[in-house]
Amino acid sequence: MTAIEHKELKGITIRNMVVTIISTASVVASVMTTYFNLQENISDIKNHQETTNRVNEIRLKLLEGEVAVLQQQVEKIKENK
């Protein structure tokens, strides 16, 4: 250890301060990375859900159209009997 590492400021060594700062920076970097990854995942899920909703709306409109056509055919069949 160098002489500066042995100096104390009110019971705290320079080495302890450096370790504390580096550890804090590491934790902050880890938390920020996790946060941004989660934010990206949420964005991807939201986009996927919007796409799924649009596809389901289109399918529903198609089915409603088919039901209307089938109802007309049933009415024509009833009239012909």
N, C-alpha and C positions, 0 to 999 in steps of 0.2 A: 504494500500500500504506500501511496505517496504521502507526502506531508499534508497535502490539502485534504486528503480523505480522513485524516486523524483530527482535523480541526472541528470543533463543535460550536454550534450556534444555539445557545440555550438548551443544551442536551440533545440536539439533533445534528447528526453528522451530515456532511455534504453527500456522502455515499448514500445514506438513507433517503435524502431528499431526491437524489437522482433516480433511485429505484422506485420511489413513490410516484414520481412524475412519469416515468416510463410505464409503470404498471397502470396508472390512470389513463394514459394515452392509449395503451393497448386495449383496455376495457372500453373506452369510448369508441375506438375504431371498430371493435367487435360489435358493439351495440348498433352503431350506425350502419354497418354492413348488413346486419340482420334486419334492421328497419327498412332499408332500401330494397332488400330482397323480398321482404313481405309485401311492401308497397307495390313492387313489380308484379308479384304473384296475384295480388288482389286486382290489379288493373287487368291482367290477363283473364282472370276469372270473370270480371265484369264484362269484358269484350265478348267472351265466349257466351255468357248468359244472354247478352243483347242479341247476338247472332241466332242463338237457339230460339229466343222469343220471336224474332222476325220469321224464322222458318216455320214455327208453330202457327203464327198468324196466317201465313200463306196457305199452309195445309188446311187450316180451319175454314178459310174462305173457299178453297176448292171443294171441301166436303159439303159446305153449305150450298154451293152451286149444284153439286151432284144430288143432294137431297131435294132441292127444288125441282130438278129435272125428273127425278124419280116420282115425286108427288104428282107432277103433271101427267106422267105416264100412267100412274095408278088411277087418276081421275078419268083419263081417256078410256082405260080398260073398264071401269065401272059404268061409264056411259054406254059403252058398246054392249053390255050385257043386257 
